[in-house]
Amino acid sequence: MNPKILLLALVMWLSGCVEENLKDSTGAAAASPHKTQTQIEAQVTALLAQAYIDPLTDYIYQYRHDPQYHQAVQTLIETREVRCQVIAQRYQKREKTLQMLARLQKHYQYSCPQQVTDFAHQVASSALAKVPAKPKTQSVAQQKDCQQYYEQGDYANALKVCAALAKQGDARAQLKLGILYADGRGGIPKDLIEAYVWLSLAMQGGIQQAAVFRRSIAHSLSTEQLLKANDRVVLISKHFR
C-alpha cells in the first residue's frame, strides 16, 4: 500500500471512522452505589472471573471518585493493565497493517488506548520503512563542515550546513539534524516532530543509531503528531528518488 494512502487512512481511523467498540454489559452498569464491603468484593471477584476487559473499565469509570470503592477500583485498574499488556504482546507478533490496527481499535480502544496508540506507531513506522531514500551526491567540503561545526559545538552553523545536506539526502547529516532538534542545542528551538522526521530519514539512509533516538522521541509524541511527522517524511523522501 502507498505510504501516503496508509497515513491518510490512519487519520480517518483517529477521527473515529472505524466502528466503535460495543461494551460488554456485564459489570458495574446496574450496580447500586450503596453496597457493603462484602458485596463490593463479590462484584470485583465476578468481574475478575470473566474474560473481558471493558466491564472492568465500566466499573472503574463508575466508581473511581467514590472513596468506598477505592480499593476495588485500584485492583481493577491493575488487572486491566495486565490484560492490556497481554493484548499488546499478542499483537506484537502480528502484521503491522491497517486491517490489524482497525481490529485492535475495534475491540480495545475503550480499555487499552495506549496499546492501540503504540500499535498505530508501529503501523506508521512499517509504512515508512517501505519508502526508499536515495541520496544525491554531496560536496565533501560541506560534509566536513557539517561534522566539524557539530563536533565543535557551533550548533547554529551546524544547523545551517547540516540542514542543507540533510535536505539533499545525506543520512549522516540527517542524524545530526535530528539530534539538534531533539535536544534544542545551542539555542536551536526544540522540535520533536522535526527531530522524528530527520531521524526517520536517517534510518532509511542506513544509520542504525537513528533508530535508538527516534524510538525515545516517538513515546513523547501523540498519535496526531506522529502522523504529521510521518507525512513530512513521505513528502521529503520523494525528493531523494
C-alpha positions as CSV (number, residue, x, y, z in Angstrom):
1,M,0.0,0.0,0.0
2,N,1.2,3.5,-0.8
3,P,2.5,5.0,2.5
4,K,0.6,8.3,1.8
5,I,-2.6,6.4,1.5
6,L,-1.9,4.5,4.6
7,L,-1.2,7.6,6.6
8,L,-4.5,9.2,5.3
9,A,-6.3,6.0,6.4
10,L,-4.7,6.4,9.9
11,V,-6.1,9.9,10.1
12,M,-9.5,8.5,9.3
13,W,-9.0,5.9,12.0
14,L,-8.2,8.6,14.5
15,S,-11.3,10.5,13.5
16,G,-13.4,7.6,14.6
17,C,-14.3,6.2,11.2
18,V,-13.6,2.7,12.4
19,E,-16.7,1.1,14.1
20,E,-16.7,1.9,17.9
21,N,-16.3,-0.9,20.3
22,L,-19.5,-2.3,21.8
23,K,-19.0,-2.5,25.5
24,D,-20.0,-5.7,27.3
25,S,-22.9,-5.1,29.6
26,T,-21.6,-7.4,32.3
27,G,-20.3,-5.4,35.3
28,A,-21.0,-2.2,37.1
29,A,-23.7,-0.6,35.0
30,A,-26.5,-1.9,37.2
31,A,-24.6,-1.8,40.5
32,S,-26.1,0.0,43.4
33,P,-24.0,2.8,44.9
34,H,-24.9,1.6,48.4
35,K,-23.1,-1.7,48.9
36,T,-21.4,-3.4,51.9
37,Q,-17.7,-4.2,51.6
38,T,-18.6,-7.9,51.2
39,Q,-20.9,-7.0,48.3
40,I,-18.2,-4.9,46.7
41,E,-15.7,-7.7,47.0
42,A,-18.2,-10.1,45.4
43,Q,-18.6,-7.7,42.5
44,V,-14.8,-7.5,42.0
45,T,-14.5,-11.2,42.1
46,A,-17.2,-11.6,39.5
47,L,-15.5,-9.1,37.2
48,L,-12.1,-10.8,37.6
49,A,-13.6,-14.2,36.8
50,Q,-14.9,-13.1,33.4
51,A,-12.5,-12.7,30.4
52,Y,-13.5,-9.3,29.0
53,I,-11.6,-6.0,29.7
54,D,-14.4,-3.5,29.1
55,P,-16.5,-4.4,32.1
56,L,-13.5,-3.6,34.3
57,T,-13.3,-0.2,32.7
58,D,-17.0,0.4,33.1
59,Y,-16.7,-0.3,36.8
60,I,-13.6,1.9,37.2
61,Y,-15.3,4.9,35.5
62,Q,-18.5,4.5,37.5
63,Y,-16.8,4.3,40.9
64,R,-13.4,6.0,40.5
65,H,-14.5,9.0,42.6
66,D,-16.2,7.1,45.4
67,P,-14.0,6.5,48.4
68,Q,-15.9,3.4,49.4
69,Y,-14.8,1.7,46.1
70,H,-11.2,2.9,46.2
71,Q,-9.6,-0.5,46.8
72,A,-11.9,-2.2,44.3
73,V,-11.1,0.3,41.7
74,Q,-7.3,0.0,42.2
75,T,-7.5,-3.7,41.9
76,L,-9.4,-3.5,38.7
77,I,-7.0,-0.9,37.3
78,E,-4.0,-3.1,38.0
79,T,-5.8,-6.1,36.4
80,R,-6.8,-4.1,33.4
81,E,-3.2,-3.0,32.8
82,V,-2.0,-6.6,32.9
83,R,-4.7,-7.7,30.5
84,C,-3.9,-4.8,28.1
85,Q,-0.2,-5.8,28.2
86,V,-1.2,-9.3,27.2
87,I,-3.1,-7.9,24.3
88,A,-0.1,-5.8,23.3
89,Q,2.2,-8.8,23.4
90,R,-0.3,-10.8,21.3
91,Y,-0.5,-8.0,18.6
92,Q,3.3,-7.5,18.7
93,K,3.6,-10.8,16.8
94,R,1.0,-9.8,14.1
95,E,1.4,-7.9,10.9
96,K,1.6,-4.2,11.2
97,T,-1.3,-3.3,8.8
98,L,-4.3,-1.0,8.8
99,Q,-6.6,-4.0,8.9
100,M,-4.9,-5.3,12.1
101,L,-4.9,-1.8,13.6
102,A,-8.7,-1.5,12.9
103,R,-9.3,-4.8,14.6
104,L,-7.3,-3.8,17.7
105,Q,-9.1,-0.5,17.8
106,K,-12.5,-2.0,17.5
107,H,-12.0,-4.4,20.4
108,Y,-9.6,-2.5,22.7
109,Q,-9.7,1.3,22.1
110,Y,-12.0,1.8,25.1
111,S,-10.0,0.0,27.7
112,C,-6.4,-0.1,26.2
113,P,-6.0,3.2,24.4
114,Q,-2.2,3.3,25.0
115,Q,-1.7,-0.1,23.5
116,V,-3.7,0.9,20.4
117,T,-1.6,4.1,20.0
118,D,1.6,2.2,20.3
119,F,0.4,-0.2,17.6
120,A,-0.5,2.7,15.4
121,H,3.1,3.9,15.8
122,Q,4.3,0.6,14.6
123,V,2.0,0.6,11.6
124,A,3.2,4.0,10.6
125,S,6.8,3.0,11.0
126,S,6.3,-0.1,8.9
127,A,4.9,2.1,6.1
128,L,7.9,4.4,6.3
129,A,10.3,1.5,6.1
130,K,9.0,0.9,2.6
131,V,9.8,4.4,1.4
132,P,13.4,4.4,-0.1
133,A,15.7,7.3,0.4
134,K,18.2,7.7,-2.4
135,P,20.8,10.4,-1.6
136,K,22.3,12.6,-4.2
137,T,26.0,13.4,-4.5
138,Q,27.0,15.9,-1.8
139,S,30.0,18.2,-1.6
140,V,32.8,16.7,0.5
141,A,33.6,20.1,1.9
142,Q,30.0,20.5,3.1
143,Q,30.1,17.2,4.8
144,K,33.4,18.1,6.6
145,D,31.9,21.5,7.7
146,C,28.8,19.8,9.0
147,Q,30.8,17.4,11.0
148,Q,33.3,20.0,12.2
149,Y,30.7,22.5,13.3
150,Y,28.8,19.8,15.1
151,E,31.8,18.4,17.0
152,Q,33.0,21.9,17.9
153,G,29.6,22.8,19.4
154,D,28.9,25.5,16.9
155,Y,25.3,24.4,16.6
156,A,24.0,27.4,14.8
157,N,26.3,26.8,11.9
158,A,25.9,23.1,12.2
159,L,22.2,23.5,11.8
160,K,22.7,25.6,8.7
161,V,25.2,23.4,6.9
162,C,23.8,20.0,8.1
163,A,20.2,21.0,7.1
164,A,21.3,21.8,3.6
165,L,23.0,18.4,3.3
166,A,20.1,16.6,5.0
167,K,17.6,18.0,2.5
168,Q,19.8,16.5,-0.3
169,G,19.6,13.1,1.3
170,D,22.8,12.8,3.4
171,A,21.9,10.3,6.1
172,R,24.7,11.4,8.5
173,A,23.6,15.0,8.2
174,Q,20.0,13.9,8.8
175,L,21.1,12.1,12.0
176,K,22.9,15.2,13.3
177,L,19.9,17.4,12.4
178,G,17.5,15.1,14.2
179,I,19.6,15.2,17.3
180,L,19.9,19.0,17.1
181,Y,16.2,19.4,17.0
182,A,15.6,16.8,19.7
183,D,18.0,18.4,22.2
184,G,17.4,22.1,21.3
185,R,21.2,22.6,21.3
186,G,22.9,25.9,21.0
187,G,19.7,27.9,21.3
188,I,18.0,25.9,18.5
189,P,14.3,25.6,19.3
190,K,13.5,22.1,20.4
191,D,11.1,20.4,17.9
192,L,10.4,16.8,18.5
193,I,8.3,16.5,15.3
194,E,11.2,17.7,13.2
195,A,13.6,15.5,15.2
196,Y,11.4,12.5,14.4
197,V,11.3,13.4,10.7
198,W,15.1,13.6,10.2
199,L,15.9,10.6,12.4
200,S,13.4,8.6,10.3
201,L,15.1,9.7,7.1
202,A,18.5,8.8,8.6
203,M,17.2,5.4,9.4
204,Q,16.1,5.0,5.8
205,G,19.6,6.0,4.8
206,G,21.1,3.1,6.8
207,I,22.1,4.9,10.0
208,Q,21.0,2.3,12.6
209,Q,21.9,4.7,15.5
210,A,19.0,6.9,14.5
211,A,16.5,4.2,15.4
212,V,17.5,4.5,19.1
213,F,16.9,8.2,19.2
214,R,13.7,8.0,17.2
215,R,12.2,5.3,19.4
216,S,12.7,7.5,22.5
217,I,11.1,10.5,20.8
218,A,8.2,8.5,19.5
219,H,6.9,7.9,23.0
220,S,6.8,11.7,23.6
221,L,4.6,12.3,20.5
222,S,0.9,12.0,20.3
223,T,-0.5,9.8,17.5
224,E,-1.6,13.0,15.8
225,Q,1.9,14.5,15.9
226,L,3.3,11.2,14.8
227,L,1.1,11.2,11.7
228,K,2.1,14.7,10.9
229,A,5.8,13.8,11.2
230,N,5.3,10.7,9.0
231,D,3.5,12.7,6.4
232,R,6.5,15.0,6.2
233,V,8.9,12.1,5.9
234,V,7.0,10.7,2.9
235,L,6.9,14.1,1.3
236,I,10.7,14.7,1.7
237,S,11.5,11.2,0.7
238,K,10.1,11.8,-2.8
239,H,12.9,14.3,-3.5
240,F,15.5,11.5,-3.0
241,R,14.2,9.2,-5.6
